[in-house]
Amino acid sequence: MVLGGLIVAFDYPQIRYIEEMDGHVVSSATMQVYERLVVEFYIGTAMLTGGALVGAWGVVSGMLKKRTVQ
């Protein structure tokens, strides 16, 4: 979850910067970096979401186990 959050936090500003360069000439190397950043961003988002779901599942299952023990 932490890794996913870091990927999202560091890749998003770079993606926005490249997207705002529409009026300028963008090289093919820049477009390759942009495409890689977008893929990394989506993977980071998936990791962040998956980590949050696993964490929530752990909390809920822990609460249910405590309820059944009593």
ChimeraX commands (.cxc) that place a marker at each C-alpha (Angstrom):
marker #1 position 0.00,0.00,0.00 radius 0.5
marker #1 position 2.85,2.36,0.84 radius 0.5
marker #1 position 4.65,1.59,-2.41 radius 0.5
marker #1 position 1.46,2.20,-4.39 radius 0.5
marker #1 position 0.95,5.53,-2.63 radius 0.5
marker #1 position 4.50,6.62,-3.38 radius 0.5
marker #1 position 4.17,5.68,-7.04 radius 0.5
marker #1 position 0.95,7.67,-7.35 radius 0.5
marker #1 position 2.35,10.65,-5.45 radius 0.5
marker #1 position 5.52,10.93,-7.54 radius 0.5
marker #1 position 4.19,9.98,-10.98 radius 0.5
marker #1 position 1.07,12.16,-11.07 radius 0.5
marker #1 position 2.87,15.55,-11.11 radius 0.5
marker #1 position 5.17,14.33,-13.89 radius 0.5
marker #1 position 2.22,13.13,-15.95 radius 0.5
marker #1 position 0.47,16.48,-15.51 radius 0.5
marker #1 position 3.63,18.35,-16.53 radius 0.5
marker #1 position 3.96,16.38,-19.77 radius 0.5
marker #1 position 0.23,16.77,-20.51 radius 0.5
marker #1 position 0.52,20.55,-20.14 radius 0.5
marker #1 position 3.26,20.63,-22.79 radius 0.5
marker #1 position 0.63,20.29,-25.56 radius 0.5
marker #1 position 1.61,23.55,-27.24 radius 0.5
marker #1 position 5.29,22.65,-27.28 radius 0.5
marker #1 position 7.05,20.15,-29.49 radius 0.5
marker #1 position 7.23,16.85,-27.64 radius 0.5
marker #1 position 9.90,14.35,-28.68 radius 0.5
marker #1 position 9.29,10.66,-29.11 radius 0.5
marker #1 position 11.50,9.99,-26.06 radius 0.5
marker #1 position 9.25,12.22,-23.96 radius 0.5
marker #1 position 6.19,10.38,-25.23 radius 0.5
marker #1 position 7.78,7.05,-24.32 radius 0.5
marker #1 position 8.44,8.35,-20.80 radius 0.5
marker #1 position 4.88,9.63,-20.63 radius 0.5
marker #1 position 3.44,6.25,-21.65 radius 0.5
marker #1 position 5.61,4.47,-19.07 radius 0.5
marker #1 position 4.54,6.92,-16.37 radius 0.5
marker #1 position 0.88,6.34,-17.16 radius 0.5
marker #1 position 1.34,2.57,-16.88 radius 0.5
marker #1 position 3.22,2.97,-13.59 radius 0.5
marker #1 position 0.49,5.29,-12.32 radius 0.5
marker #1 position -2.23,2.73,-13.02 radius 0.5
marker #1 position -0.18,-0.04,-11.41 radius 0.5
marker #1 position 0.42,2.19,-8.37 radius 0.5
marker #1 position -3.30,2.96,-8.15 radius 0.5
marker #1 position -4.09,-0.76,-8.28 radius 0.5
marker #1 position -1.51,-1.48,-5.57 radius 0.5
marker #1 position -2.89,1.30,-3.37 radius 0.5
marker #1 position -6.47,0.12,-3.84 radius 0.5
marker #1 position -5.53,-3.53,-3.27 radius 0.5
marker #1 position -3.62,-2.65,-0.11 radius 0.5
marker #1 position -6.56,-0.65,1.22 radius 0.5
marker #1 position -8.95,-3.51,0.51 radius 0.5
marker #1 position -6.69,-6.08,2.19 radius 0.5
marker #1 position -6.28,-3.77,5.19 radius 0.5
marker #1 position -10.02,-3.22,5.47 radius 0.5
marker #1 position -10.63,-6.96,5.13 radius 0.5
marker #1 position -8.14,-7.61,7.94 radius 0.5
marker #1 position -9.87,-5.14,10.24 radius 0.5
marker #1 position -13.34,-6.49,9.49 radius 0.5
marker #1 position -12.30,-10.13,9.87 radius 0.5
marker #1 position -10.55,-9.30,13.14 radius 0.5
marker #1 position -13.70,-7.65,14.45 radius 0.5
marker #1 position -15.81,-10.64,13.42 radius 0.5
marker #1 position -13.41,-13.08,15.11 radius 0.5
marker #1 position -13.62,-11.12,18.36 radius 0.5
marker #1 position -17.41,-11.21,18.15 radius 0.5
marker #1 position -17.57,-14.99,17.71 radius 0.5
marker #1 position -15.11,-15.66,20.56 radius 0.5
marker #1 position -17.22,-13.87,23.16 radius 0.5
marker link #1:1,2 radius 0.2
marker link #1:2,3 radius 0.2
marker link #1:3,4 radius 0.2
marker link #1:4,5 radius 0.2
marker link #1:5,6 radius 0.2
marker link #1:6,7 radius 0.2
marker link #1:7,8 radius 0.2
marker link #1:8,9 radius 0.2
marker link #1:9,10 radius 0.2
marker link #1:10,11 radius 0.2
marker link #1:11,12 radius 0.2
marker link #1:12,13 radius 0.2
marker link #1:13,14 radius 0.2
marker link #1:14,15 radius 0.2
marker link #1:15,16 radius 0.2
marker link #1:16,17 radius 0.2
marker link #1:17,18 radius 0.2
marker link #1:18,19 radius 0.2
marker link #1:19,20 radius 0.2
marker link #1:20,21 radius 0.2
marker link #1:21,22 radius 0.2
marker link #1:22,23 radius 0.2
marker link #1:23,24 radius 0.2
marker link #1:24,25 radius 0.2
marker link #1:25,26 radius 0.2
marker link #1:26,27 radius 0.2
marker link #1:27,28 radius 0.2
marker link #1:28,29 radius 0.2
marker link #1:29,30 radius 0.2
marker link #1:30,31 radius 0.2
marker link #1:31,32 radius 0.2
marker link #1:32,33 radius 0.2
marker link #1:33,34 radius 0.2
marker link #1:34,35 radius 0.2
marker link #1:35,36 radius 0.2
marker link #1:36,37 radius 0.2
marker link #1:37,38 radius 0.2
marker link #1:38,39 radius 0.2
marker link #1:39,40 radius 0.2
marker link #1:40,41 radius 0.2
marker link #1:41,42 radius 0.2
marker link #1:42,43 radius 0.2
marker link #1:43,44 radius 0.2
marker link #1:44,45 radius 0.2
marker link #1:45,46 radius 0.2
marker link #1:46,47 radius 0.2
marker link #1:47,48 radius 0.2
marker link #1:48,49 radius 0.2
marker link #1:49,50 radius 0.2
marker link #1:50,51 radius 0.2
marker link #1:51,52 radius 0.2
marker link #1:52,53 radius 0.2
marker link #1:53,54 radius 0.2
marker link #1:54,55 radius 0.2
marker link #1:55,56 radius 0.2
marker link #1:56,57 radius 0.2
marker link #1:57,58 radius 0.2
marker link #1:58,59 radius 0.2
marker link #1:59,60 radius 0.2
marker link #1:60,61 radius 0.2
marker link #1:61,62 radius 0.2
marker link #1:62,63 radius 0.2
marker link #1:63,64 radius 0.2
marker link #1:64,65 radius 0.2
marker link #1:65,66 radius 0.2
marker link #1:66,67 radius 0.2
marker link #1:67,68 radius 0.2
marker link #1:68,69 radius 0.2
marker link #1:69,70 radius 0.2
view
